[in-house]
Structures are given as C-alpha cells and as structure tokens.
C-alpha cells in the first residue's frame, strides 16, 4: 500500500455520512453509503464548497449550497447545476483502517481495486 495513506478508522464513518480529511494536501470527502466506503474530491465542481458537509444518500453526496448530487462511485454529477465530475480516489480497508491513494485520482470513471 505504498501509494495509500491512512485516512481514518472505519469506525469514524457511520452509514450515510461523510467526513473531511486532508491527505498530502488534497481535500478528500470520505463517505460511507450502502455499507461501502468511498473517497471523492472534497470540492464541488460547480461551487468551491466542501462536499463533505452535504448529505449522503443512495451512493451519492449532495452539495449543500446548490443541491447538485455526485455519484460516489464515479464522481459524475447526477443533477444540475454541476455539470463536471470531481475526482474519485481508490479506497482500501485494512483491518480497522481506511486507506486512500490520492495520487491515483480519476475523474468521471470507476476505479476498482483488486
């Protein structure tokens, strides 16, 4: 896990919630939805506000300012006014810890870890 950095404990994430972390200077929104943990860039692509302050529901996070929702798996917006995806980051769970690789960000596509 050389490219991965410890982001938080699994216990820090309740289902359908998000928290903000900074990894190597990168703002990351860690969200748990439907039992899965996701990492997405913590800045809305429409307005410069943290996505981690929005609501998490059904695999999406909502920007609290204008209501755009982003798919946590792909980073793609699912509704206006946002029309650009935000980067997503690979996540690994190792024991009780959540690890994220911010160096492997991808905007608008699904990243799968083996």
C-alpha positions in Angstrom: 0.0 0.0 0.0 2.9 2.4 -0.8 0.7 4.9 -2.6 -2.1 4.7 0.0 -2.3 6.9 3.1 -4.3 6.1 6.2 -7.3 8.4 6.1 -9.3 7.4 9.2 -10.6 4.5 11.2 -13.6 2.5 9.7 -15.4 3.3 13.0 -15.2 7.0 12.2 -17.7 6.6 9.3 -21.3 5.9 10.1 -23.5 4.7 7.2 -24.9 7.5 5.0 -22.4 10.1 6.4 -19.3 11.9 5.2 -16.2 13.4 6.8 -13.5 15.7 5.6 -9.8 14.7 5.6 -6.7 16.2 4.0 -4.2 13.7 2.5 -0.9 15.0 1.2 -2.5 18.5 0.8 -5.6 17.1 -1.1 -9.0 17.7 0.4 -10.9 14.4 0.4 -14.5 13.6 1.3 -14.8 10.2 2.8 -18.3 8.8 2.6 -20.0 5.6 3.7 -23.1 4.7 1.8 -24.9 1.4 1.5 -22.1 -0.2 3.5 -19.3 0.8 1.2 -16.6 3.5 1.8 -15.8 6.0 -0.9 -13.3 8.8 -1.4 -14.1 11.7 -3.6 -12.5 15.2 -4.0 -14.0 17.4 -1.3 -14.7 20.4 -3.6 -17.8 20.7 -5.6 -17.1 21.2 -9.3 -19.8 23.9 -9.6 -19.0 26.0 -6.5 -16.0 26.0 -4.3 -17.6 24.3 -1.2 -16.9 21.1 0.6 -18.9 18.1 -0.4 -18.2 16.5 3.0 -20.7 19.0 4.5 -23.5 17.6 2.3 -26.0 14.8 2.8 -25.0 11.2 1.7 -27.8 9.0 0.3 -28.1 6.0 -2.1 -24.4 6.2 -3.2 -24.4 9.9 -3.8 -23.3 13.0 -1.9 -25.2 16.3 -2.2 -23.5 19.7 -2.4 -25.2 21.7 0.4 -25.0 25.0 -1.4 -26.9 24.4 -4.7 -28.1 20.8 -4.4 -26.0 19.1 -7.0 -25.5 15.4 -6.3 -22.4 13.4 -7.2 -22.2 9.7 -7.7 -19.7 8.4 -5.1 -18.5 5.6 -7.4 -17.8 7.7 -10.5 -17.6 11.3 -9.4 -20.1 12.3 -12.0 -22.8 14.8 -11.2 -26.3 13.3 -11.2 -28.1 16.6 -11.4 -27.6 20.3 -12.1 -26.2 22.9 -11.6 -23.0 20.9 -11.6 -22.0 19.5 -15.0 -18.4 18.4 -14.4 -17.3 15.3 -12.5 -15.0 15.5 -9.5 -12.0 13.2 -9.0 -12.5 10.0 -7.1 -9.8 8.1 -5.2 -9.2 4.3 -4.7 -10.0 3.1 -1.2 -8.7 0.0 0.7 -9.9 -1.2 4.0 -7.1 -2.8 6.0 -8.2 -4.1 9.4 -9.9 -1.2 11.2 -8.4 1.5 8.9 -9.4 3.3 5.7 -6.6 3.9 3.3 -6.8 6.2 0.2 -4.5 6.8 -2.7 -4.9 10.4 -3.7 -2.1 10.0 -6.3 -4.4 7.7 -8.3 -7.3 10.1 -8.7 -9.6 9.6 -11.7 -12.4 12.0 -12.7 -15.6 10.5 -14.0 -14.7 6.8 -14.2 -15.0 3.9 -11.9 -11.8 2.8 -10.1 -11.7 -0.8 -8.9 -9.2 -2.3 -6.5 -8.4 -5.9 -6.6 
